[in-house]
């Protein structure tokens, strides 16, 4: 949950320059720390695959727990991929692109296409009029009540926890990421083709070593753990009690970051595996900050520390959130529909705007 006073402080003329100066101090990546993070993430991931190869000849049940652990390390690899996409992991753009592309192979994610989609997420997060790209499908109460029976069914299915956190991650990383976006450019399309080719070659090598049945079981376990954890983290970063959503004319970049992105306070071991991405409010203020500087930046400014954390226990409330109630300015569950009336058509129409996912309000240099 977020303290609503934070938004007023963030947008005031006196405080805005202060937080910009703070985040600027932490935007410089460290070659040593970035290199070490690659080593302590990729090397254990590769080592676990070797141990799985050794143990599967004894029993596949000995290898499966290691596959789950490999999934946890793959989350760290994805954070490296993520930072490269923001140009924050290395000073060199070429280094970011090369490492990001290679990490994308391990994460089954095409680097340039994901980078394009994710930049739209950062530029539109918390904006009700620019939903739909790189975010969790979220309808307002009014939109849901006015939807067709089929759309309501599809939405309820999509927001079901089993679908959202078990089935959807596998579909996203195994199937959806194999297809280029129609709106993507040439570079984005070719990144999909290159990633698909790399995955075919990688899978062929693993099948030759493990056999197709064993490899498929191990790889799906790895992807299930990593994908489910990743989707949950992304979900809780923008679907929590007190979250910020506004129509475009009222939308504010700093407020969207500090109120629309959570501070997910995790135990240290989970914070390590998730690459500090729980400090998501800092990340949305400045995507240029490498993940290993996020915690230090958070502690450097009282304004950032005034953001109320979401803990493991309080994050469980988010399972019940399904719709955005514009009248009450909060996320609600489907049960709340019993107490909500449909607005008259002219009023409802006046509250909606046509989506326009541009980057007008996004400041990538923060």
C-alpha positions in Angstrom: 0.0 0.0 0.0 1.2 3.5 -0.9 1.0 6.6 1.2 -1.1 9.0 -1.0 0.9 12.0 0.4 3.9 10.7 -1.5 2.4 11.8 -4.9 1.9 15.4 -3.8 5.5 15.5 -2.6 6.8 14.0 -5.7 5.2 16.5 -8.0 5.9 19.6 -6.0 8.3 22.0 -7.5 10.7 21.9 -4.6 11.0 18.1 -4.2 11.1 17.0 -7.9 14.6 18.3 -8.5 15.8 16.7 -5.3 14.7 13.2 -6.2 16.1 13.7 -9.7 19.5 14.5 -8.3 19.3 11.5 -6.0 18.5 9.0 -8.8 21.2 10.5 -11.0 23.8 9.5 -8.5 23.0 5.8 -9.0 22.6 5.7 -12.8 26.2 4.8 -13.5 26.7 1.0 -13.9 29.8 -0.7 -12.5 31.6 -3.1 -14.9 32.8 -5.1 -12.0 29.4 -5.6 -10.4 27.7 -6.3 -13.7 30.3 -8.9 -14.6 30.1 -10.5 -11.2 26.3 -10.7 -11.5 26.6 -12.5 -14.8 29.0 -14.9 -13.2 27.0 -15.6 -10.1 23.8 -16.0 -12.1 24.7 -17.8 -15.3 27.4 -20.1 -13.8 25.1 -21.6 -11.2 22.4 -22.0 -13.8 24.8 -23.9 -16.1 26.1 -25.9 -13.2 22.6 -27.0 -12.2 22.0 -28.2 -15.7 25.2 -30.3 -15.5 24.1 -31.8 -12.1 20.7 -32.5 -13.6 22.4 -34.5 -16.4 24.4 -36.5 -13.8 21.4 -37.2 -11.5 18.8 -37.9 -14.2 20.6 -41.1 -15.1 20.0 -42.3 -11.5 16.4 -40.9 -11.2 14.5 -38.0 -12.7 13.1 -37.3 -9.3 16.5 -36.3 -8.1 16.9 -33.9 -11.0 13.5 -32.2 -10.8 14.3 -30.2 -7.5 17.5 -28.9 -9.2 15.3 -27.8 -12.2 13.2 -25.8 -9.8 16.3 -24.2 -8.3 17.6 -23.5 -11.9 14.3 -21.6 -12.4 15.1 -19.4 -9.5 18.5 -18.6 -11.1 16.8 -18.0 -14.4 14.9 -15.1 -12.7 18.3 -13.5 -12.0 19.3 -14.0 -15.6 16.1 -12.3 -16.7 16.9 -9.3 -14.5 20.3 -9.0 -16.3 18.3 -9.2 -19.6 15.9 -6.6 -18.3 18.6 -4.1 -17.3 20.3 -4.5 -20.6 17.0 -3.7 -22.3 17.0 -0.4 -20.3 20.6 0.3 -21.2 21.5 0.3 -17.5 23.6 -2.8 -17.1 26.7 -1.5 -18.9 27.8 1.9 -20.1 28.3 0.5 -23.6 25.2 0.2 -25.7 26.8 -2.6 -27.7 27.6 -4.5 -24.5 24.0 -4.2 -23.3 22.7 -5.4 -26.6 25.1 -8.4 -26.9 24.6 -9.5 -23.3 20.9 -8.8 -23.4 20.5 -10.9 -26.6 22.4 -13.8 -25.2 20.5 -13.7 -21.9 17.3 -13.5 -23.9 18.2 -16.9 -25.5 18.3 -18.5 -22.0 15.0 -16.7 -21.0 13.3 -17.7 -24.3 12.7 -14.0 -24.9 13.6 -12.0 -28.0 15.7 -9.0 -26.8 14.7 -6.2 -29.2 11.0 -7.1 -29.3 10.8 -7.3 -25.5 12.7 -4.0 -25.2 10.3 -2.2 -27.5 7.2 -3.6 -25.6 8.7 -2.9 -22.2 9.5 0.7 -23.1 5.8 1.2 -23.8 5.0 -0.3 -20.4 7.2 2.3 -18.7 5.7 5.2 -20.6 2.1 4.2 -19.9 2.1 2.5 -16.5 -0.8 3.8 -14.4 -2.4 5.5 -17.4 -6.0 4.2 -17.9 -6.2 5.5 -21.4 -3.0 3.8 -22.6 -3.4 0.3 -21.3 -2.8 -2.8 -23.4 0.9 -3.2 -24.2 3.3 -4.9 -21.8 0.9 -5.0 -18.8 -1.6 -7.2 -17.1 -5.0 -7.1 -18.7 -7.0 -4.8 -16.4 -10.6 -3.6 -17.0 -12.4 -0.9 -15.1 -15.7 -1.8 -13.4 -17.6 0.2 -16.0 -15.8 -1.5 -18.9 -16.5 -4.9 -17.4 -20.2 -4.2 -16.8 -20.6 -3.0 -20.4 -18.7 -5.9 -21.9 -20.2 -8.8 -23.8 -20.8 -12.1 -22.1 -17.9 -13.6 -24.0 -15.5 -10.8 -23.0 -16.6 -11.2 -19.4 -15.9 -14.9 -19.6 -12.5 -14.4 -21.2 -11.6 -11.7 -18.6 -12.6 -13.9 -15.6 -10.6 -16.7 -17.1 -7.5 -14.5 -17.7 -7.6 -13.2 -14.1 -8.0 -16.7 -12.6 -4.9 -17.3 -10.4 -4.3 -20.7 -12.0 -4.4 -19.3 -15.5 -2.5 -16.1 -14.6 0.3 -17.7 -12.7 0.6 -21.2 -14.0 -0.7 -21.5 -17.5 -0.1 -18.0 -18.8 3.7 -17.9 -18.0 4.3 -21.0 -20.0 2.2 -19.7 -22.9 4.0 -16.4 -22.7 7.6 -17.7 -22.8 7.2 -20.9 -24.8 4.6 -19.8 -27.4 3.8 -16.1 -27.5 7.4 -15.0 -27.5 8.0 -17.1 -30.6 5.7 -14.7 -32.6 6.7 -11.2 -33.8 4.3 -8.4 -32.9 2.5 -7.0 -35.9 3.4 -3.4 -34.8 7.0 -4.2 -34.3 9.8 -3.0 -36.6 12.2 -4.9 -38.7 14.8 -5.2 -35.9 12.1 -6.5 -33.5 11.0 -9.1 -35.9 14.5 -10.3 -36.7 15.2 -10.6 -32.9 12.3 -13.0 -32.7 13.6 -15.1 -35.6 17.2 -15.1 -34.2 15.9 -16.2 -30.8 13.8 -18.9 -32.3 16.8 -20.2 -34.3 19.0 -20.2 -31.2 16.3 -22.0 -29.2 16.0 -24.7 -31.9 19.8 -25.3 -31.8 19.9 -25.2 -28.0 17.0 -27.6 -27.7 18.5 -30.0 -30.3 21.7 -30.1 -28.2 19.9 -30.8 -25.0 17.7 -33.5 -26.6 20.9 -35.2 -27.9 22.3 -35.2 -24.4 19.2 -35.9 -22.3 16.7 -37.4 -24.6 13.5 -35.5 -25.6 11.3 -36.7 -22.7 13.7 -35.9 -20.0 14.8 -32.6 -21.5 11.1 -31.5 -22.0 10.3 -32.3 -18.4 13.3 -30.5 -17.0 13.0 -27.5 -19.3 9.3 -27.0 -18.6 10.0 -27.2 -14.9 12.6 -24.6 -15.2 10.3 -22.3 -17.2 7.4 -23.0 -15.0 9.2 -21.8 -11.8 10.9 -18.9 -13.5 7.8 -17.8 -15.5 5.4 -18.1 -12.6 7.8 -16.2 -10.3 8.3 -13.5 -12.9 4.6 -13.0 -13.7 3.8 -12.9 -9.9 6.5 -10.2 -9.4 5.3 -8.2 -12.3 1.7 -8.6 -11.1 2.4 -7.5 -7.6 4.4 -4.5 -8.8 1.3 -3.0 -10.4 -1.7 -4.7 -8.8 -1.7 -3.9 -5.1 -3.7 -2.1 -2.5 -3.4 1.7 -2.9 -2.1 1.5 -6.5 -2.2 4.5 -8.7 -4.3 4.7 -11.9 -5.4 7.9 -13.6 -6.8 9.1 -16.9 -4.3 10.5 -19.3 -5.0 14.2 -18.6 -4.4 13.6 -14.9 -1.5 11.2 -15.2 1.8 12.2 -13.7 5.1 10.4 -14.3 6.5 10.7 -10.7 3.2 9.7 -9.1 2.8 6.8 -11.4 6.2 5.6 -10.3 5.9 6.1 -6.6 2.3 5.2 -6.2 1.7 3.0 -9.2 4.8 0.7 -8.7 5.2 -1.2 -5.5 8.0 -1.4 -3.0 7.9 -5.2 -2.6 9.8 -5.8 0.6 11.1 -9.4 0.3 13.3 -11.5 2.5 17.0 -11.1 1.6 17.3 -14.4 -0.2 14.3 -13.7 -2.4 15.5 -10.1 -2.9 18.8 -11.6 -4.2 17.1 -14.1 -6.6 14.8 -11.4 -7.9 17.6 -8.9 -8.5 16.2 -6.2 -6.2 13.3 -5.7 -8.6 11.1 -5.3 -5.5 12.3 -1.7 -5.4 10.1 -1.2 -8.3 9.1 2.4 -7.4 12.8 3.4 -7.8 13.0 1.4 -11.1 10.1 3.3 -12.6 11.4 6.6 -11.4 14.6 5.9 -13.3 15.0 2.8 -15.4 18.6 3.8 -15.9 19.6 2.6 -12.4 21.2 -0.9 -12.5 19.4 -3.4 -10.3 22.3 -3.6 -7.8 22.0 0.2 -7.1 18.2 0.2 -6.4 18.3 -0.5 -2.7 21.0 2.1 -2.1 19.0 4.7 -4.0 15.9 3.8 -2.0 17.7 4.4 1.3 19.3 7.7 0.1 16.1 9.7 -0.1 13.4 10.1 2.6 10.7 10.6 0.0 11.4 7.1 -1.4 11.3 5.6 2.1 7.9 7.1 2.8 6.5 4.6 0.2 4.8 1.9 2.3 6.1 -1.5 1.5 4.1 -4.5 0.3 5.2 -7.6 2.2 4.9 -11.2 1.4 1.8 -11.5 3.7 0.1 -8.3 2.5 0.8 -9.1 -1.1 -1.6 -12.1 -0.8 -4.5 -9.5 -0.8 -3.7 -8.9 -4.5 -5.1 -12.4 -5.4 -8.6 -10.9 -4.9 -8.1 -7.8 -7.1 -9.7 -8.0 -10.4 -11.1 -4.6 -11.6 -10.3 -0.9 -11.2 -13.1 1.0 -9.6 -12.8 4.6 -11.0 -15.5 5.9 -8.6 -13.7 4.7 -5.5 -10.2 4.9 -7.0 -9.2 1.4 -5.9 -8.8 -2.2 -7.1 -11.8 -4.4 -6.3 -12.8 -8.0 -6.7 -15.7 -9.4 -8.6 -17.9 -9.5 -5.5 -17.9 -5.7 -5.4 -20.0 -5.7 -8.6 -23.1 -6.4 -6.5 -22.9 -3.0 -4.9 -22.0 -1.0 -8.1 -24.4 0.5 -10.5 -23.7 1.0 -14.2 -23.2 4.7 -15.0 -25.5 6.4 -17.6 -24.1 5.9 -21.1 -23.1 9.6 -21.6 -21.3 9.8 -18.3 -19.5 6.5 -18.9 -18.5 7.7 -22.4 -17.2 11.0 -21.1 -14.8 9.1 -18.8 -13.2 7.0 -21.5 -10.5 8.1 -24.0 -9.1 6.4 -27.0 -5.8 4.5 -26.2 -2.8 6.1 -27.7 0.4 4.3 -26.5 3.0 6.9 -27.4 6.0 8.0 -25.3 4.9 11.6 -24.8 5.3 11.6 -21.0 8.2 9.2 -20.7 11.6 10.6 -19.8 14.2 7.9 -20.5 17.0 10.1 -19.2 15.7 10.1 -15.6 
